[in-house]
Amino acid sequence: MQKIQFFIITKSIGMYLNLLSYINLESAKSKAYQLFTSPRKGKLNKAELPKILQTATLETFEYNKEVIQTYVWKGNEDIILLVHGWESNASRWKKLLHHLKPLGKTIIAIDGPAHGLSGGSEFSTPKYAEFLNVVIKKYQPKILIGHSVGGAAISFYLNKYKPEAKPNGAEPNPAIEKIILLGAPSDFKIVSNNFVKLLSLNDRIKLRLEDYFIQRFEISLDDFAGHKFAQSFAQKALIAHDREDNVVLVDEGRKYASAWKNAIYIETNGLGHSMHDAGLYQQIINFI
């Protein structure tokens, strides 16, 4: 019944936007973009934080008049940064945290834009990368772990925020040594096309959205792909993807693995998109 209701709602919205596009294409595009970047869940109430986040020290930053919320579990000088995905928040790392804490490292989790206790109403990979840039400058983590779109945001960050070339040949983002991607999408164009297909949007809106993406993100859709960025990455990587992931298909993980020069690829079976598994977590610990 819920699937039927979801189908009716999405197709009804698409029909409305398609009709609107013949009256006011710009308005139809704006409404479609708002839908595309507006998470329906993942926000948190500070008075009712999940127990795992209550054990952390909360540290808050401001970026472009928006709040960035982080959670810190203090350890030694080596820092791990955890980056959640779409319609989630820092509490998604509860199970992995139990495996990470015995390492003795400092662990920091971020709430993405429009998620958890962070501010904003728009969530996009480039905006998430902007949040990451603020947090990484502050904490200088050695290891980044990203799930789903959080992994895509890490890839976008590594590609965009590179220090200026130095005479001594310093590598980009020298503090970051290792990257772990779990169920991460690579091709933004696939994500965009899936959204258009979900709502059955017409070509007028599709093409206008694509033009707007290029204008907004300052990159062509064909080049907006994590595996293309990864070709130049020097960090060691552990890339894991599940064959039964029906949210981000396993082909995306394979693209990352084929492009990343210094990567270990793990293909799991039966974990779906969440990638919660004690065996996988142990492999992550071994990699760290």
N, C-alpha and C positions, 0 to 999 in steps of 0.2 A: 504493500500500500504506500509506504514512504517513497519507494522508487517511482511509483506512478505519479504521486504528488509532485515530486522533484521534477519529473519530466514535464508535467503540465506547466509548472511555474516557470521553468527555464525557457520553454518554447513560447510561452505567453509573453515573457519579457522580450525575447528575441523578435517576436512578431511586432510588438509595440515599437521597438527600436528601428526595425526595418521600415515601418510606416513613417516614423518620425524622420528618417533619413531623406525622404522625398520632400519633406516640408522644411527641415532645418538639419542639414547634414552635420554641422558643427556641434549642435546640441546632442544629436544622436551619438556622435563620437565621444563627446565628453561624458555622457551617461554610461556608455560602454566601458570607457577607461576607468571610471569610478568603480564600476562593478568588478573590473579585472583586478583592481589594486586594493579592494576593501575586504579584509578578512571578516568572516562572520563570527568567529570565536577565537579564543586565545588570550583575551584580556584577563587581568587579575585584579582582585580587590586587596589592597594592602592590609586591610583589617582581617582578611580571611586567606592569608597566604598558605599554599601547600606546606606541609610540615618540613619537607626537605629544604625549602627556601627559608624557612624560619631559622634554620641552623647556620645560615650564612650571614656575613656582614654585608649590608646593603650599601652600595655606593652609587651615587647619581651624578650624571653630567648633563650639561645643556648644550645642544647643537642646533643652530638656526631656530632658536626659541622653542625647541622640542626637547623633552626629557629622554635621556638614555639611561635605562636601569641596568645595573650589574649586581651580581651576587658573588661574594668572595669567600672561599673556604681556604684560610691561610695555611700555608706550608712553607717549604723552602723557597729559594730564589728562582727555581725553575717554574715557569707558569704555563698552564694549559688553559686555552680559551675554548669554551663550548658555544656553538652557534646553532640554534634550533631552526626548524623550518616553518612552513606556512600553517597558519591557524594553530599555533602551538605557543610555548613559552619556555622559560628556563627550567621549569619543573619536569620537562620531558626527559631530563638527564638523570632522574632519580636512580634508576637501575644501574647505569654506567658509573655513577658517582661512587657507589659501594665498592666498585672494582678499582677506581682511580685513587681513592683516598689513601689506601695502604702504601702507595708510591711515595708519599710524603711531599708531593709537589703542591704548590699553590694552584687552586682550581678556580676559574672565574667563568661564570655563565652570563650571557647577555640576553635581555629581552629585545627582540627585533622591533622595528618601527610598527606602531599600531598593535603591538602584542604585549602581553604581560603588564608591567607597570610603565613601560616606555610610552612616549607620547606619539602624536601624529595620527592621521587617519588613512594614510596611503602607505602601502607596502609594495616595494619593488626591489629587485635584485640590486640595481645601482644605489638606491637609497640605503638599503641594508649595508652595502659596502661603505657608504659614507659613515654610518654609525660605527662600523668595524674600524675604520681609519681612526676615529676619535679614541676608541677604546684601546686599540693596539699601540697607538702613540703613548698612551698613558701607562699601560702595563708591560709592554714589550714581551709578549708571550713567545715561547719557543715552539709550542705545539698548538695547532688549530684543529678542532674537530667539528665538522659540520654535517648536519642531517638534512636531506632533501634540499629545499631552496637555500637553506643555510650553507650547504656545500657549494651551491652555485654562487652565492654571495662571496664566499671565500675566494673562489676562482676569479670573480670579477675584481675583487679587491687586489689580489696579487698582480693582476694584469694592469690595473689602472694606477695604483699608488706605488710607483717605483721611485726610489731615490734617484737623483741626477747621477749620471755616470761619473765615476771618480777615477783619478789617475791610477790608483792602486788596484783597479779592477774589482772593486767590491761587488758582490752579488746583490741583486734586488732583494729588499726586505731581509737584511742579513741576520736579524734577530730570530726570524722564523726558520726553524730547522726541519720540522715535520708537519705534514698535512694528512688528515684522515677524513675521507668523504664517505658518507653512508647514504645510499639511495639518492644520490645527487643528480639532478637534471643537468644536461649540457646545452642543448640547442634551444635558445629562447624562441626561435621560430616555431618549433613544435608546440611549445607551451601556448604561444599566441594562436596558432591554428586550432589547437584543441578547444580554446575558449570560444573562438568563432564557430566551431562545429557544435559545441555544447548548446549555444543559443540559436544556431542556424541563422547567423547574421549574413546579410547580403554582401555582395562585392563592394558596394559603395562604402559601407562601414568598414569592411575588412581593409580596403586599400587606404582609407583615411586613417585608420588606427595604425597601420604599418608606417605611414608617413609621420604620424605623430610620435611613434616609438623612436624613429630615427632622429627626429628633432629633439625629443626629450632626453634620450640617452646618448646622443652624439656618436652613434655607431650603427652601421648597417645591420639588418637582421641576419644576413648571411654570415657576418663576422661575429655576431653576438652568440658565441658558443664557447663553453668552458673548455672543451677538448682542444679547441684552436688556441686558446690562451695558454693551455698547459704545455704546449710544445716548447715554450721558452722557460718554463719553471725549473729552478735548480733544486728546490726542496725535495726531500724524500717523501714519498706518499704511500699511504695504504688506502686502497679504493675497494669498497665492498658494495655489492648490489645483489638483490635477490631475484631469482628467475621468476618468482610468482608476484613480483611487484606490479600491481595493476594501476598504480598512480604514476610512477616514473618507470618506464619500461627498461628492462635489463640492458638493452642496446646502448642506453646512455652511459651506463657504467663501463661498458666495453669500449666506448669511444674514448673516455678518459684514460683507460688503461693502455690503449694502443698509442696514445699521444704523449703521455707523461713518461719522460725518459727514465726516471728513477722511481718507478712505482711497483708496488706489490698489489696484485689483484686477487680478490677473494669473491667467488660467486657462491652464494648460499642458496638454499632451497627450502621454502616453506615459511620464511620469516615475514613475507609481505613487505610493505613499505616501512613499517616501524623499525625493523632491524634490531629488535630486542632479543638478545640471545647470550647466555653465559659463555658458550664456546667462542662466539665472535668477540665478546668482550675480552676474553683471555688472549685472543690473538692481537687485539688492540694493545693490551698491556705489554705483551711481548715485543710489539713493534716500538712502543714508546721506550 
